[in-house]
Amino acid sequence: MYQLYVEMLEVMDAAFQDFAAALPKPVRVKHGPGWVFRFKDRDIHHAVVLKLALVQSTLRAALVLLEHGHTPQQAMLQRVIDEANEDILFLVYAVTHDTVTPLHQRYLDAFWAEEFGDANDPTGTHQSRDMVPRQKIRAYLAKIEGKDLDPSRAVQVTKVLSQTYSGFIHGASAHIMETYGGMPLHFHTRGMLNTPRITEYANDLWNYMYRGLCSHAFAAKLFGAQEHFDQLVAHSKRFEAAMGKQYGQAKT
């Protein structure tokens, strides 16, 4: 299974590198006493590339955590991946299925906002972002995707999944207790290797790897990269077969 995940990540990266190369390179800008890299254009295409970078790098980090048995920390990262995948679809659909709405513009304004008005005075110029509530993003996705489903039900399901992983991030007692067990009974602070949790979380990571692959396929549509889209769909079918799964046919 590990090798399959590595291969899935390489397939994602091949597409991602071409998406990133299609955009003007970031430029160096003055930031406080030093320099940082920033995109000049602050649009949906650039935002999607950044979100894909987040998805792919976080998937790699989750795989490393699984290798070392740190399953609660893997769950924390899966919450990050969940939201990034939602963000990618939210942005892509504005171009491929809908139009750039005021909600999308609000999202982009917050996404591109700098953390500080003046990097030389971070304490005095820290800026609060006008973040779009997660429920509004999910409601938008449900409206676009849920023509044959109950949108309110779809929103509730994703909300429950998000809140479940939120317990790992915020350190709820029931989630911490997942690290307790064994013979003799103890807290597994060095990881959960050689426990049933490893198989459970190895299987769970499949959902995030697959959805990450799907996010890259949606991005291919955004960039008009039909060849990449076809390749990603073909690979997704091959990966499904390797895991004994079969999902719906992606639309071309």
Residue pairs with C-beta under 8 A, 6 or more apart in sequence:
1 202
1 206
2 63
2 67
2 202
4 239
4 242
4 243
5 63
5 205
5 206
5 209
6 63
7 239
8 209
8 210
8 212
8 213
8 235
8 239
9 56
9 59
9 60
9 63
9 209
11 213
11 216
11 231
11 232
11 235
12 52
12 56
12 59
12 212
12 213
12 216
13 56
15 216
15 219
15 220
15 225
15 228
15 231
15 232
16 49
16 52
16 53
16 56
16 216
16 219
18 225
18 228
19 48
19 49
19 52
19 219
19 220
19 223
19 225
19 228
20 49
20 53
22 223
22 225
23 39
23 41
23 45
23 46
23 49
24 39
24 40
24 41
26 37
26 38
26 39
27 37
27 38
27 39
27 40
28 35
28 36
28 37
29 35
29 36
29 37
29 38
31 119
32 118
32 119
32 120
32 122
33 119
33 120
39 46
39 50
42 108
42 112
43 108
44 91
44 92
44 94
44 95
44 100
44 104
44 108
44 222
45 222
45 223
47 91
47 108
47 111
47 112
48 88
48 91
48 92
48 219
48 222
49 219
51 84
51 87
51 88
51 91
51 215
52 88
52 215
52 216
52 219
54 80
54 84
55 81
55 84
55 85
55 88
55 212
55 215
56 212
58 77
58 80
58 81
58 84
59 81
59 208
59 209
59 212
61 77
62 74
62 77
62 78
62 81
62 205
62 208
63 205
65 71
65 73
65 74
65 77
66 74
66 198
66 201
66 202
66 205
68 191
68 193
69 188
69 190
69 191
69 192
69 193
69 194
69 195
69 197
69 198
70 191
70 192
71 178
71 191
71 192
71 197
71 198
71 200
71 201
72 168
72 175
72 176
72 178
72 179
73 168
74 201
74 205
75 165
75 168
75 175
75 201
76 165
76 168
76 169
78 165
78 204
78 205
78 208
79 162
79 165
79 166
79 168
79 169
81 208
81 211
81 212
82 158
82 161
82 162
82 165
82 208
83 134
83 162
84 215
85 211
85 212
85 214
85 215
86 134
86 137
86 138
86 141
86 158
87 107
87 137
88 215
88 218
88 219
89 141
89 215
89 218
90 104
90 107
90 137
90 140
90 141
91 104
91 107
91 222
92 218
92 219
92 221
92 222
93 140
93 141
93 144
94 100
94 101
94 104
95 222
96 218
96 221
96 222
97 144
98 144
101 140
103 132
103 136
103 140
106 130
106 132
107 132
107 137
109 130
110 129
110 130
110 131
110 132
113 127
113 129
114 127
115 122
115 126
115 127
116 122
116 125
116 126
116 127
117 125
117 126
117 127
118 124
118 125
134 162
135 155
135 159
138 154
138 155
138 158
138 159
139 151
139 155
141 154
142 149
142 151
142 152
142 154
142 155
143 151
145 154
146 154
167 174
167 175
168 175
178 197
179 187
179 188
179 189
179 192
180 186
180 187
180 188
181 188
181 195
182 188
182 195
188 195
192 198
192 201
206 243
210 236
210 239
210 240
213 232
213 235
213 236
213 239
214 236
214 250
216 228
216 232
217 228
217 229
217 232
217 233
217 236
217 250
220 226
220 228
220 229
220 232
221 229
229 252
230 252
233 250
233 252
236 247
236 250
240 246
240 247
